[in-house]
Amino acid sequence: MATALETRDPRTCVTPEVWERQVRLIMRDHDMDRELAVRTFGQTIAYLVASAERRDVDMGPARLVDFGVHTFVLDTINYTAFCLKHAGQYIHHVPHLPEEKVSQPYVLKATIQAIRDAGFVIDQELWNAKAADCNQCHACCTDSPVT
């Protein structure tokens, strides 16, 4: 885990080719401009790395970050390689249904703190609690009951 003084760049967690591919896929799949897609994928990487490093923390992405997670998960070869490199195993993503109660404010607060503790900068706009109207993960994306 990074020290509090280190700032980690999410771009260093994937190859430049994977970075560019994911940004373009986010733009295509979620009708985002390039700047927002870059920010979204950066926060996606920060979230996934923090999830891999802090399996003890219940975590879930904000709505816009979740778009990046979904896009990356669907690019299975690149996503699986990323997971193996950073977590040593596949990082599952199990969206919840509306009737499944999740403590959203608690989960987002813990997620944001874990990402900061991992040394990444938080994009305040993308993690805004008002914009994050749902928590997409069952049991925190790092310890899913689904294998």
C-alpha positions in Angstrom: 0.0 0.0 0.0 1.2 3.5 -0.8 2.2 5.9 2.0 0.1 9.0 2.6 2.9 11.1 1.0 3.0 9.2 -2.3 0.6 10.2 -5.1 -0.1 7.4 -7.5 -0.9 8.0 -11.1 -3.7 5.6 -12.3 -2.1 5.7 -15.8 0.8 3.7 -14.5 -1.4 0.8 -13.5 -2.2 -0.2 -17.1 -0.4 0.0 -20.4 -0.8 3.1 -22.6 -2.7 0.9 -25.1 -5.1 -0.3 -22.5 -5.6 3.2 -21.2 -6.4 4.6 -24.6 -8.7 1.6 -25.5 -10.7 2.0 -22.3 -11.1 5.8 -22.7 -12.4 5.3 -26.2 -14.7 2.5 -25.1 -16.1 4.7 -22.3 -16.6 7.5 -24.8 -18.4 5.1 -27.2 -20.6 3.3 -24.6 -21.5 6.3 -22.4 -21.6 9.2 -24.7 -18.8 11.1 -22.8 -16.4 13.5 -24.2 -12.7 12.6 -24.0 -11.9 14.7 -20.9 -14.7 13.1 -18.9 -13.8 9.6 -20.1 -10.2 10.1 -19.1 -11.3 11.2 -15.6 -13.7 8.4 -15.4 -11.2 5.7 -16.3 -8.6 7.2 -14.0 -11.0 7.0 -11.0 -12.1 3.5 -12.1 -8.5 2.4 -11.9 -8.0 4.1 -8.5 -11.1 2.4 -7.2 -10.2 -1.1 -8.5 -6.6 -0.9 -7.2 -7.8 0.3 -3.8 -10.4 -2.5 -3.8 -7.6 -5.0 -4.5 -5.4 -3.6 -1.8 -8.1 -3.1 0.9 -10.2 -6.2 0.8 -11.3 -5.4 4.4 -13.2 -2.3 3.4 -16.7 -2.4 2.0 -16.4 -0.5 -1.3 -18.6 0.5 -4.2 -18.2 3.0 -7.1 -20.1 6.2 -7.6 -22.4 6.2 -10.7 -20.0 7.7 -13.2 -17.1 5.6 -12.0 -19.3 2.5 -12.3 -19.6 3.3 -16.0 -15.9 2.9 -16.2 -16.0 -0.4 -14.2 -18.6 -1.9 -16.5 -16.7 -0.9 -19.6 -13.5 -2.4 -18.3 -15.1 -5.6 -17.1 -16.6 -6.2 -20.6 -13.1 -6.0 -22.1 -12.4 -9.4 -20.5 -8.8 -10.0 -21.6 -7.5 -6.7 -20.5 -9.6 -6.6 -17.3 -8.6 -10.1 -16.3 -4.9 -9.3 -16.8 -5.3 -6.1 -14.7 -7.0 -8.1 -11.9 -4.3 -10.7 -11.9 -1.6 -8.1 -11.8 -3.1 -6.0 -9.0 -5.2 -8.4 -7.0 -3.8 -11.8 -7.8 -7.4 -12.9 -8.7 -10.4 -11.7 -10.6 -12.1 -8.7 -9.0 -15.8 -9.5 -9.2 -18.5 -6.9 -9.8 -22.0 -7.9 -8.7 -24.6 -5.1 -9.2 -27.4 -5.0 -6.7 -31.1 -4.8 -7.5 -33.2 -1.9 -6.2 -34.7 -4.0 -3.4 -31.3 -4.9 -2.0 -30.6 -2.3 0.7 -27.1 -0.9 0.7 -25.8 1.8 3.1 -24.7 4.1 0.3 -23.3 7.1 2.3 -21.2 4.7 4.5 -19.9 2.7 1.5 -19.0 5.9 -0.5 -17.2 7.5 2.4 -15.2 4.3 3.0 -14.4 3.9 -0.7 -13.2 7.5 -1.0 -11.0 7.1 2.1 -9.5 3.8 0.9 -8.7 5.4 -2.5 -7.0 8.3 -0.8 -5.2 6.0 1.6 -4.0 4.1 -1.5 -2.3 7.3 -2.7 -4.7 8.3 -5.5 -6.3 11.7 -5.9 -10.1 11.8 -5.7 -12.0 13.5 -8.5 -14.6 15.3 -6.3 -17.1 15.7 -9.1 -17.1 12.0 -10.0 -17.5 10.9 -6.4 -20.1 13.5 -5.3 -22.5 11.7 -3.1 -25.5 13.4 -4.8 -24.3 12.1 -8.2 -23.7 8.7 -6.8 -27.3 7.6 -6.5 -26.5 3.9 -6.1 -23.9 1.4 -4.9 -23.4 -1.1 -7.6 -21.6 -3.9 -5.7 -22.7 -6.8 -3.5 -20.1 -7.3 -0.7 -17.7 -4.7 -2.1 -16.4 -5.9 -5.5 -13.4 -7.6 -3.8 -15.1 -10.4 -1.9 -18.1 -11.4 -4.0 -20.0 -14.6 -3.2 -19.9 -15.4 -7.0 -16.8 -17.1 -8.2 
